[in-house]
Amino acid sequence: LCGIPMTDLRDNRSYPTILIGSQCWLAKNLNYGTMISSASTQDDNCVVEKYCPGDMASGCATFGGFYQWDELMAFDASPGAQGLCPPGWHVPAVAEWLTLLNYYGQQSQAGLSLKAPAPGGFNALLSGILYQNNTWALLSGGVSATFFWTSTASGALQAVSHGLNNLNASVSDYPANRGNGMAVRCLHD
């Protein structure tokens, strides 16, 4: 049933979905949890916490929630874990992101299709990043970007993320500090 909206039964929030190749993705960033100040750390405290750009609920309404990696993964470092994604969905691992990028031919050009605003598209918005509960960056100005977590750890303090920006067509992948606040796109199981 990919291509029709999916309702997250935990909070009744609706998300568009898109079939890309053989994968079914949310076509909006996950926006689940309770907003906390971007100056606070997301803790393992039985409360699902998220950051919103500008520390305003309207930031999450536009861009979705931002999560530190451990919170996003529900403190389970297993690649492909459900994490905070709705039941039946999971945080995609690096290999699943590579399947997505390869669908568009190559990683150096995939950003064009992923950023393209189109009905039924992936529609990645350039929503920035929260660095270490300290600074919102890359929201506007000369360089605007967005970053998506994967469920693949990179050592004890980092996890692999994918980034897109307004300057080129490529999609970067790099180990990012788990304390950064980034968006996620969930993938159907």
CYANA upper distance limits for C-alpha pairs under 8 A (distance plus 0.5 A):
  2 CYS  CA     17 THR  CA      6.29
  2 CYS  CA     18 ILE  CA      6.41
  2 CYS  CA     19 LEU  CA      6.30
  2 CYS  CA     24 CYS  CA      6.40
  3 GLY  CA     16 PRO  CA      7.49
  3 GLY  CA     17 THR  CA      5.42
  3 GLY  CA     18 ILE  CA      5.30
  3 GLY  CA     19 LEU  CA      6.73
  3 GLY  CA    120 GLY  CA      7.62
  4 ILE  CA     16 PRO  CA      6.77
  4 ILE  CA     17 THR  CA      6.45
  4 ILE  CA     18 ILE  CA      8.31
  5 PRO  CA     14 SER  CA      6.73
  5 PRO  CA     15 TYR  CA      5.84
  5 PRO  CA     16 PRO  CA      4.76
  5 PRO  CA     17 THR  CA      6.24
  6 MET  CA     14 SER  CA      6.07
  6 MET  CA     15 TYR  CA      5.72
  6 MET  CA     16 PRO  CA      6.73
  6 MET  CA     17 THR  CA      7.26
  7 THR  CA     12 ASN  CA      6.19
  7 THR  CA     13 ARG  CA      6.15
  7 THR  CA     14 SER  CA      4.78
  7 THR  CA     15 TYR  CA      6.80
  8 ASP  CA     12 ASN  CA      5.68
  8 ASP  CA     13 ARG  CA      5.94
  8 ASP  CA     14 SER  CA      6.73
  8 ASP  CA     15 TYR  CA      8.26
  8 ASP  CA     86 PRO  CA      6.39
  8 ASP  CA     87 PRO  CA      8.47
  9 LEU  CA     13 ARG  CA      8.04
  9 LEU  CA     86 PRO  CA      8.30
 10 ARG  CA     86 PRO  CA      8.13
 11 ASP  CA     32 TYR  CA      8.12
 15 TYR  CA     26 LEU  CA      6.88
 15 TYR  CA     27 ALA  CA      7.32
 15 TYR  CA     28 LYS  CA      6.79
 16 PRO  CA     26 LEU  CA      6.50
 16 PRO  CA     27 ALA  CA      5.69
 16 PRO  CA     28 LYS  CA      7.13
 16 PRO  CA    120 GLY  CA      8.27
 17 THR  CA     24 CYS  CA      7.19
 17 THR  CA     25 TRP  CA      6.10
 17 THR  CA     26 LEU  CA      4.97
 17 THR  CA     27 ALA  CA      5.44
 17 THR  CA     28 LYS  CA      8.38
 17 THR  CA    120 GLY  CA      7.96
 18 ILE  CA     24 CYS  CA      6.11
 18 ILE  CA     25 TRP  CA      5.89
 18 ILE  CA     26 LEU  CA      6.87
 18 ILE  CA     27 ALA  CA      6.41
 18 ILE  CA    120 GLY  CA      6.43
 18 ILE  CA    121 GLY  CA      7.01
 18 ILE  CA    122 PHE  CA      7.36
 19 LEU  CA     23 GLN  CA      6.12
 19 LEU  CA     24 CYS  CA      4.99
 19 LEU  CA     25 TRP  CA      6.94
 20 ILE  CA     24 CYS  CA      6.82
 20 ILE  CA     25 TRP  CA      7.89
 20 ILE  CA    100 LEU  CA      7.56
 20 ILE  CA    103 TYR  CA      7.96
 21 GLY  CA    100 LEU  CA      8.09
 21 GLY  CA    103 TYR  CA      6.88
 23 GLN  CA    100 LEU  CA      8.08
 23 GLN  CA    187 LEU  CA      7.79
 23 GLN  CA    188 HIS  CA      7.77
 24 CYS  CA    187 LEU  CA      6.49
 24 CYS  CA    188 HIS  CA      5.93
 25 TRP  CA    122 PHE  CA      8.30
 25 TRP  CA    185 ARG  CA      7.40
 25 TRP  CA    186 CYS  CA      6.54
 25 TRP  CA    187 LEU  CA      5.16
 25 TRP  CA    188 HIS  CA      6.74
 26 LEU  CA     30 LEU  CA      8.42
 26 LEU  CA    122 PHE  CA      8.21
 26 LEU  CA    185 ARG  CA      6.38
 26 LEU  CA    186 CYS  CA      6.15
 26 LEU  CA    187 LEU  CA      7.00
 27 ALA  CA    120 GLY  CA      7.97
 27 ALA  CA    121 GLY  CA      7.13
 27 ALA  CA    122 PHE  CA      5.39
 27 ALA  CA    123 ASN  CA      7.01
 27 ALA  CA    185 ARG  CA      7.97
 28 LYS  CA     64 GLY  CA      7.88
 28 LYS  CA    122 PHE  CA      7.85
 28 LYS  CA    123 ASN  CA      7.73
 28 LYS  CA    124 ALA  CA      8.04
 28 LYS  CA    185 ARG  CA      7.31
 29 ASN  CA     63 PHE  CA      7.12
 29 ASN  CA     64 GLY  CA      5.44
 29 ASN  CA     65 GLY  CA      7.62
 29 ASN  CA    183 ALA  CA      6.71
 29 ASN  CA    184 VAL  CA      6.12
 29 ASN  CA    185 ARG  CA      5.66
 29 ASN  CA    186 CYS  CA      8.26
 30 LEU  CA     64 GLY  CA      5.96
 30 LEU  CA     65 GLY  CA      6.57
 30 LEU  CA     85 CYS  CA      7.80
 30 LEU  CA    183 ALA  CA      7.62
 30 LEU  CA    184 VAL  CA      6.44
 30 LEU  CA    185 ARG  CA      6.63
 30 LEU  CA    186 CYS  CA      7.56
 31 ASN  CA     50 LYS  CA      8.41
 31 ASN  CA     60 CYS  CA      7.02
 31 ASN  CA     61 ALA  CA      8.12
 31 ASN  CA     64 GLY  CA      4.89
 31 ASN  CA     65 GLY  CA      4.96
 31 ASN  CA     66 PHE  CA      8.45
 32 TYR  CA     48 VAL  CA      8.09
 32 TYR  CA     50 LYS  CA      7.74
 32 TYR  CA     65 GLY  CA      7.11
 32 TYR  CA     84 LEU  CA      7.99
 33 GLY  CA     47 VAL  CA      8.17
 33 GLY  CA     48 VAL  CA      5.23
 33 GLY  CA     49 GLU  CA      5.59
 33 GLY  CA     50 LYS  CA      6.18
 33 GLY  CA     65 GLY  CA      8.38
 34 THR  CA     47 VAL  CA      7.96
 34 THR  CA     48 VAL  CA      6.55
 34 THR  CA     49 GLU  CA      5.34
 34 THR  CA     50 LYS  CA      6.30
 35 MET  CA     49 GLU  CA      6.37
 35 MET  CA     50 LYS  CA      5.41
 35 MET  CA     51 TYR  CA      6.00
 35 MET  CA     52 CYS  CA      7.05
 35 MET  CA     55 ASP  CA      8.42
 35 MET  CA     57 ALA  CA      7.83
 36 ILE  CA     40 SER  CA      7.39
 36 ILE  CA     49 GLU  CA      6.82
 36 ILE  CA     50 LYS  CA      6.63
 36 ILE  CA     51 TYR  CA      6.26
 36 ILE  CA     52 CYS  CA      8.36
 36 ILE  CA     55 ASP  CA      8.13
 37 SER  CA     51 TYR  CA      7.09
 37 SER  CA     55 ASP  CA      6.53
 38 SER  CA     51 TYR  CA      6.20
 38 SER  CA     52 CYS  CA      8.00
 38 SER  CA     55 ASP  CA      6.94
 38 SER  CA    130 LEU  CA      8.17
 38 SER  CA    133 ASN  CA      5.84
 38 SER  CA    134 ASN  CA      7.77
 39 ALA  CA    133 ASN  CA      5.32
 39 ALA  CA    134 ASN  CA      6.71
 40 SER  CA    133 ASN  CA      6.97
 41 THR  CA    133 ASN  CA      7.43
 42 GLN  CA     49 GLU  CA      6.51
 42 GLN  CA     50 LYS  CA      8.00
 42 GLN  CA     67 TYR  CA      8.29
 42 GLN  CA     68 GLN  CA      7.20
 42 GLN  CA     71 GLU  CA      6.77
 43 ASP  CA     49 GLU  CA      8.45
 43 ASP  CA     71 GLU  CA      7.47
 44 ASP  CA     71 GLU  CA      7.56
 44 ASP  CA     74 ALA  CA      8.42
 44 ASP  CA     75 PHE  CA      7.70
 48 VAL  CA     71 GLU  CA      7.92
 48 VAL  CA     84 LEU  CA      8.46
 49 GLU  CA     67 TYR  CA      8.03
 49 GLU  CA     71 GLU  CA      7.89
 50 LYS  CA     65 GLY  CA      5.92
 50 LYS  CA     66 PHE  CA      6.02
 50 LYS  CA     67 TYR  CA      5.99
 51 TYR  CA     55 ASP  CA      7.32
 51 TYR  CA     60 CYS  CA      8.19
 51 TYR  CA     65 GLY  CA      6.22
 51 TYR  CA     66 PHE  CA      5.40
 51 TYR  CA     67 TYR  CA      6.94
 51 TYR  CA    181 GLY  CA      7.73
 52 CYS  CA     56 MET  CA      6.28
 52 CYS  CA     57 ALA  CA      6.62
 52 CYS  CA     58 SER  CA      8.21
 52 CYS  CA     59 GLY  CA      5.66
 52 CYS  CA     60 CYS  CA      5.33
 52 CYS  CA     64 GLY  CA      7.89
 52 CYS  CA     65 GLY  CA      6.22
 52 CYS  CA     66 PHE  CA      6.84
 53 PRO  CA     59 GLY  CA      5.18
 53 PRO  CA     60 CYS  CA      7.09
 53 PRO  CA     63 PHE  CA      8.31
 53 PRO  CA    136 TRP  CA      7.83
 54 GLY  CA     59 GLY  CA      6.88
 54 GLY  CA    136 TRP  CA      8.41
 55 ASP  CA     59 GLY  CA      7.76
 56 MET  CA     60 CYS  CA      7.79
 57 ALA  CA     61 ALA  CA      6.83
 58 SER  CA     62 THR  CA      6.76
 59 GLY  CA     63 PHE  CA      6.44
 59 GLY  CA     64 GLY  CA      7.76
 60 CYS  CA     64 GLY  CA      4.74
 60 CYS  CA     65 GLY  CA      5.70
 63 PHE  CA    125 LEU  CA      7.49
 63 PHE  CA    127 SER  CA      6.55
 64 GLY  CA    183 ALA  CA      7.43
 65 GLY  CA    182 MET  CA      8.37
 65 GLY  CA    183 ALA  CA      6.69
 66 PHE  CA    129 ILE  CA      8.48
 66 PHE  CA    130 LEU  CA      8.30
 66 PHE  CA    181 GLY  CA      5.54
 66 PHE  CA    182 MET  CA      5.12
 66 PHE  CA    183 ALA  CA      5.27
 66 PHE  CA    184 VAL  CA      8.15
 67 TYR  CA     71 GLU  CA      6.85
 67 TYR  CA     72 LEU  CA      6.09
 67 TYR  CA    180 ASN  CA      8.05
 67 TYR  CA    181 GLY  CA      5.17
 67 TYR  CA    182 MET  CA      5.84
 67 TYR  CA    183 ALA  CA      6.90
 68 GLN  CA     72 LEU  CA      6.66
 68 GLN  CA    178 ARG  CA      6.33
 68 GLN  CA    179 GLY  CA      5.68
 68 GLN  CA    180 ASN  CA      5.99
 68 GLN  CA    181 GLY  CA      5.22
 68 GLN  CA    182 MET  CA      7.18
 69 TRP  CA     73 MET  CA      6.59
 69 TRP  CA    149 TRP  CA      7.65
 69 TRP  CA    159 ALA  CA      7.78
 69 TRP  CA    178 ARG  CA      5.41
 69 TRP  CA    179 GLY  CA      7.23
 69 TRP  CA    180 ASN  CA      7.95
 69 TRP  CA    181 GLY  CA      8.02
 69 TRP  CA    182 MET  CA      8.45
 70 ASP  CA     74 ALA  CA      6.69
 70 ASP  CA     75 PHE  CA      5.40
 70 ASP  CA     76 ASP  CA      7.80
 70 ASP  CA     77 ALA  CA      8.02
 70 ASP  CA    178 ARG  CA      7.26
 71 GLU  CA     75 PHE  CA      6.39
 71 GLU  CA     83 GLY  CA      8.42
 71 GLU  CA     84 LEU  CA      8.33
 72 LEU  CA     83 GLY  CA      6.08
 72 LEU  CA     84 LEU  CA      5.93
 73 MET  CA     77 ALA  CA      6.96
 73 MET  CA     81 ALA  CA      7.39
 73 MET  CA     82 GLN  CA      7.66
 73 MET  CA     83 GLY  CA      4.40
 73 MET  CA     84 LEU  CA      6.78
 73 MET  CA     91 VAL  CA      8.00
 73 MET  CA    151 SER  CA      7.55
 74 ALA  CA     83 GLY  CA      5.27
 74 ALA  CA     84 LEU  CA      6.65
 75 PHE  CA     83 GLY  CA      8.20
 76 ASP  CA     81 ALA  CA      7.59
 76 ASP  CA     83 GLY  CA      7.58
 77 ALA  CA     81 ALA  CA      8.00
 77 ALA  CA    151 SER  CA      7.71
 77 ALA  CA    152 THR  CA      8.17
 77 ALA  CA    153 ALA  CA      7.37
 78 SER  CA    151 SER  CA      7.57
 78 SER  CA    152 THR  CA      8.04
 79 PRO  CA     91 VAL  CA      8.45
 79 PRO  CA     92 PRO  CA      8.14
 79 PRO  CA     93 ALA  CA      6.07
 79 PRO  CA    151 SER  CA      5.34
 79 PRO  CA    152 THR  CA      5.61
 79 PRO  CA    153 ALA  CA      8.00
 80 GLY  CA     90 HIS  CA      6.54
 80 GLY  CA     91 VAL  CA      6.15
 80 GLY  CA     92 PRO  CA      6.00
 80 GLY  CA     93 ALA  CA      5.79
 80 GLY  CA    151 SER  CA      6.23
 80 GLY  CA    152 THR  CA      8.21
 81 ALA  CA     90 HIS  CA      6.17
 81 ALA  CA     91 VAL  CA      6.55
 81 ALA  CA     92 PRO  CA      8.48
 81 ALA  CA    151 SER  CA      7.38
 82 GLN  CA     86 PRO  CA      7.94
 82 GLN  CA     87 PRO  CA      7.81
 82 GLN  CA     88 GLY  CA      8.34
 82 GLN  CA     89 TRP  CA      6.63
 82 GLN  CA     90 HIS  CA      4.37
 82 GLN  CA     91 VAL  CA      6.27
 83 GLY  CA     90 HIS  CA      6.93
 83 GLY  CA     91 VAL  CA      6.79
 84 LEU  CA     90 HIS  CA      8.27
 84 LEU  CA     91 VAL  CA      8.35
 85 CYS  CA     89 TRP  CA      6.12
 85 CYS  CA     90 HIS  CA      5.83
 85 CYS  CA     91 VAL  CA      7.01
 85 CYS  CA    186 CYS  CA      6.45
 86 PRO  CA     90 HIS  CA      7.84
 88 GLY  CA    188 HIS  CA      6.60
 88 GLY  CA    189 ASP  CA      6.08
 89 TRP  CA    186 CYS  CA      6.53
 89 TRP  CA    187 LEU  CA      5.86
 89 TRP  CA    188 HIS  CA      4.77
 89 TRP  CA    189 ASP  CA      5.67
 90 HIS  CA    186 CYS  CA      5.97
 90 HIS  CA    187 LEU  CA      5.92
 90 HIS  CA    188 HIS  CA      6.90
 90 HIS  CA    189 ASP  CA      7.00
 91 VAL  CA    149 TRP  CA      8.36
 91 VAL  CA    150 THR  CA      6.68
 91 VAL  CA    151 SER  CA      5.95
 91 VAL  CA    184 VAL  CA      7.81
 91 VAL  CA    185 ARG  CA      7.65
 91 VAL  CA    186 CYS  CA      5.73
 91 VAL  CA    187 LEU  CA      6.87
 92 PRO  CA     96 GLU  CA      6.26
 92 PRO  CA     97 TRP  CA      7.08
 92 PRO  CA    150 THR  CA      5.88
 92 PRO  CA    151 SER  CA      6.21
 92 PRO  CA    185 ARG  CA      8.26
 92 PRO  CA    186 CYS  CA      6.98
 92 PRO  CA    187 LEU  CA      6.39
 93 ALA  CA     97 TRP  CA      7.00
 93 ALA  CA    150 THR  CA      5.60
 93 ALA  CA    151 SER  CA      5.25
 93 ALA  CA    152 THR  CA      5.82
 94 VAL  CA     98 LEU  CA      6.71
 94 VAL  CA    150 THR  CA      6.46
 94 VAL  CA    151 SER  CA      7.71
 94 VAL  CA    152 THR  CA      6.56
 94 VAL  CA    160 VAL  CA      7.76
 95 ALA  CA     99 THR  CA      6.87
 96 GLU  CA    100 LEU  CA      7.00
 97 TRP  CA    101 LEU  CA      6.72
 97 TRP  CA    150 THR  CA      8.28
 98 LEU  CA    102 ASN  CA      6.39
 98 LEU  CA    107 GLN  CA      8.43
 99 THR  CA    103 TYR  CA      6.76
100 LEU  CA    104 TYR  CA      7.68
101 LEU  CA    105 GLY  CA      7.47
101 LEU  CA    106 GLN  CA      6.65
101 LEU  CA    107 GLN  CA      5.92
101 LEU  CA    110 ALA  CA      6.12
102 ASN  CA    106 GLN  CA      5.70
102 ASN  CA    107 GLN  CA      7.12
102 ASN  CA    110 ALA  CA      8.27
104 TYR  CA    109 GLN  CA      7.78
104 TYR  CA    110 ALA  CA      5.76
104 TYR  CA    113 SER  CA      7.73
105 GLY  CA    109 GLN  CA      7.78
105 GLY  CA    110 ALA  CA      7.50
106 GLN  CA    110 ALA  CA      6.53
107 GLN  CA    111 GLY  CA      8.07
107 GLN  CA    170 SER  CA      6.32
107 GLN  CA    171 VAL  CA      6.19
107 GLN  CA    172 SER  CA      8.26
108 SER  CA    169 ALA  CA      6.71
108 SER  CA    170 SER  CA      4.44
108 SER  CA    171 VAL  CA      6.74
109 GLN  CA    113 SER  CA      8.36
109 GLN  CA    169 ALA  CA      5.33
109 GLN  CA    170 SER  CA      5.44
109 GLN  CA    171 VAL  CA      7.89
110 ALA  CA    114 LEU  CA      6.81
110 ALA  CA    169 ALA  CA      6.97
110 ALA  CA    170 SER  CA      6.49
110 ALA  CA    171 VAL  CA      6.89
111 GLY  CA    115 LYS  CA      6.34
111 GLY  CA    164 LEU  CA      6.60
111 GLY  CA    165 ASN  CA      8.50
111 GLY  CA    168 ASN  CA      8.21
111 GLY  CA    169 ALA  CA      5.16
111 GLY  CA    170 SER  CA      5.59
111 GLY  CA    171 VAL  CA      5.89
112 LEU  CA    116 ALA  CA      6.59
112 LEU  CA    169 ALA  CA      5.59
112 LEU  CA    170 SER  CA      8.06
113 SER  CA    122 PHE  CA      8.28
114 LEU  CA    121 GLY  CA      7.89
114 LEU  CA    122 PHE  CA      5.84
114 LEU  CA    123 ASN  CA      6.34
114 LEU  CA    124 ALA  CA      6.27
115 LYS  CA    122 PHE  CA      7.60
115 LYS  CA    123 ASN  CA      5.67
115 LYS  CA    124 ALA  CA      5.20
115 LYS  CA    125 LEU  CA      7.10
115 LYS  CA    164 LEU  CA      8.41
116 ALA  CA    121 GLY  CA      7.75
116 ALA  CA    122 PHE  CA      8.11
116 ALA  CA    123 ASN  CA      6.21
116 ALA  CA    124 ALA  CA      7.94
117 PRO  CA    121 GLY  CA      7.26
117 PRO  CA    122 PHE  CA      8.39
117 PRO  CA    123 ASN  CA      5.57
117 PRO  CA    124 ALA  CA      8.35
118 ALA  CA    122 PHE  CA      8.41
118 ALA  CA    123 ASN  CA      7.18
124 ALA  CA    146 THR  CA      8.09
125 LEU  CA    146 THR  CA      7.26
126 LEU  CA    139 LEU  CA      7.22
126 LEU  CA    144 SER  CA      6.31
126 LEU  CA    145 ALA  CA      5.14
126 LEU  CA    146 THR  CA      5.07
126 LEU  CA    164 LEU  CA      7.99
126 LEU  CA    165 ASN  CA      7.27
126 LEU  CA    166 ASN  CA      8.15
127 SER  CA    138 LEU  CA      7.96
127 SER  CA    139 LEU  CA      6.08
127 SER  CA    144 SER  CA      8.00
127 SER  CA    145 ALA  CA      6.80
127 SER  CA    146 THR  CA      5.54
127 SER  CA    147 PHE  CA      8.39
128 GLY  CA    136 TRP  CA      7.39
128 GLY  CA    137 ALA  CA      6.03
128 GLY  CA    138 LEU  CA      5.02
128 GLY  CA    139 LEU  CA      4.98
128 GLY  CA    144 SER  CA      7.07
128 GLY  CA    145 ALA  CA      5.74
128 GLY  CA    146 THR  CA      5.37
128 GLY  CA    147 PHE  CA      7.51
128 GLY  CA    182 MET  CA      8.43
129 ILE  CA    136 TRP  CA      6.23
129 ILE  CA    137 ALA  CA      6.00
129 ILE  CA    138 LEU  CA      7.06
129 ILE  CA    139 LEU  CA      8.11
129 ILE  CA    145 ALA  CA      8.43
129 ILE  CA    146 THR  CA      7.22
129 ILE  CA    147 PHE  CA      7.25
129 ILE  CA    180 ASN  CA      7.71
129 ILE  CA    181 GLY  CA      6.46
129 ILE  CA    182 MET  CA      6.10
130 LEU  CA    134 ASN  CA      7.42
130 LEU  CA    135 THR  CA      6.14
130 LEU  CA    136 TRP  CA      5.04
130 LEU  CA    137 ALA  CA      6.91
130 LEU  CA    180 ASN  CA      6.10
130 LEU  CA    181 GLY  CA      5.13
130 LEU  CA    182 MET  CA      7.20
131 TYR  CA    135 THR  CA      5.79
131 TYR  CA    136 TRP  CA      6.91
131 TYR  CA    137 ALA  CA      7.83
131 TYR  CA    179 GLY  CA      7.96
131 TYR  CA    180 ASN  CA      5.31
131 TYR  CA    181 GLY  CA      6.97
132 GLN  CA    179 GLY  CA      5.77
132 GLN  CA    180 ASN  CA      5.37
132 GLN  CA    181 GLY  CA      7.74
133 ASN  CA    179 GLY  CA      7.96
133 ASN  CA    180 ASN  CA      7.48
133 ASN  CA    181 GLY  CA      7.94
138 LEU  CA    143 VAL  CA      6.44
138 LEU  CA    144 SER  CA      5.09
138 LEU  CA    145 ALA  CA      5.97
138 LEU  CA    146 THR  CA      8.18
139 LEU  CA    143 VAL  CA      8.25
139 LEU  CA    144 SER  CA      5.65
139 LEU  CA    145 ALA  CA      7.17
140 SER  CA    144 SER  CA      5.57
143 VAL  CA    165 ASN  CA      7.36
143 VAL  CA    166 ASN  CA      6.81
143 VAL  CA    167 LEU  CA      7.37
144 SER  CA    165 ASN  CA      6.06
144 SER  CA    166 ASN  CA      6.11
145 ALA  CA    163 GLY  CA      7.35
145 ALA  CA    164 LEU  CA      5.96
145 ALA  CA    165 ASN  CA      4.47
145 ALA  CA    166 ASN  CA      6.85
146 THR  CA    163 GLY  CA      6.07
146 THR  CA    164 LEU  CA      5.97
146 THR  CA    165 ASN  CA      6.93
146 THR  CA    182 MET  CA      8.44
146 THR  CA    183 ALA  CA      8.31
147 PHE  CA    161 SER  CA      6.96
147 PHE  CA    162 HIS  CA      6.00
147 PHE  CA    163 GLY  CA      4.81
147 PHE  CA    164 LEU  CA      7.09
147 PHE  CA    182 MET  CA      6.33
147 PHE  CA    183 ALA  CA      6.77
148 PHE  CA    161 SER  CA      5.96
148 PHE  CA    162 HIS  CA      5.72
148 PHE  CA    163 GLY  CA      6.92
148 PHE  CA    182 MET  CA      6.44
148 PHE  CA    183 ALA  CA      5.51
148 PHE  CA    184 VAL  CA      5.46
148 PHE  CA    185 ARG  CA      7.48
149 TRP  CA    159 ALA  CA      7.99
149 TRP  CA    160 VAL  CA      7.05
149 TRP  CA    161 SER  CA      5.00
149 TRP  CA    162 HIS  CA      7.09
149 TRP  CA    182 MET  CA      6.94
149 TRP  CA    183 ALA  CA      6.95
149 TRP  CA    184 VAL  CA      5.98
150 THR  CA    159 ALA  CA      7.66
150 THR  CA    160 VAL  CA      6.27
150 THR  CA    161 SER  CA      6.04
150 THR  CA    162 HIS  CA      8.05
150 THR  CA    184 VAL  CA      8.10
151 SER  CA    159 ALA  CA      7.83
151 SER  CA    160 VAL  CA      8.01
152 THR  CA    159 ALA  CA      6.30
152 THR  CA    160 VAL  CA      6.27
153 ALA  CA    158 GLN  CA      6.62
153 ALA  CA    159 ALA  CA      4.53
153 ALA  CA    160 VAL  CA      6.63
154 SER  CA    158 GLN  CA      5.49
154 SER  CA    159 ALA  CA      5.10
154 SER  CA    160 VAL  CA      6.66
154 SER  CA    175 PRO  CA      6.64
155 GLY  CA    159 ALA  CA      7.77
157 LEU  CA    177 ASN  CA      6.49
157 LEU  CA    178 ARG  CA      6.41
158 GLN  CA    175 PRO  CA      6.17
158 GLN  CA    176 ALA  CA      5.66
158 GLN  CA    177 ASN  CA      4.96
158 GLN  CA    178 ARG  CA      5.49
159 ALA  CA    175 PRO  CA      5.73
159 ALA  CA    176 ALA  CA      6.02
159 ALA  CA    177 ASN  CA      7.13
159 ALA  CA    178 ARG  CA      6.57
160 VAL  CA    173 ASP  CA      7.12
160 VAL  CA    174 TYR  CA      5.95
160 VAL  CA    175 PRO  CA      4.86
160 VAL  CA    176 ALA  CA      6.53
161 SER  CA    173 ASP  CA      6.12
161 SER  CA    174 TYR  CA      6.20
161 SER  CA    175 PRO  CA      6.71
161 SER  CA    176 ALA  CA      6.81
162 HIS  CA    171 VAL  CA      6.88
162 HIS  CA    172 SER  CA      5.85
162 HIS  CA    173 ASP  CA      4.98
162 HIS  CA    174 TYR  CA      7.20
163 GLY  CA    171 VAL  CA      6.04
163 GLY  CA    172 SER  CA      5.52
163 GLY  CA    173 ASP  CA      6.96
164 LEU  CA    169 ALA  CA      8.17
164 LEU  CA    170 SER  CA      7.26
164 LEU  CA    171 VAL  CA      5.65
164 LEU  CA    172 SER  CA      7.14
165 ASN  CA    169 ALA  CA      8.24
176 ALA  CA    180 ASN  CA      7.85
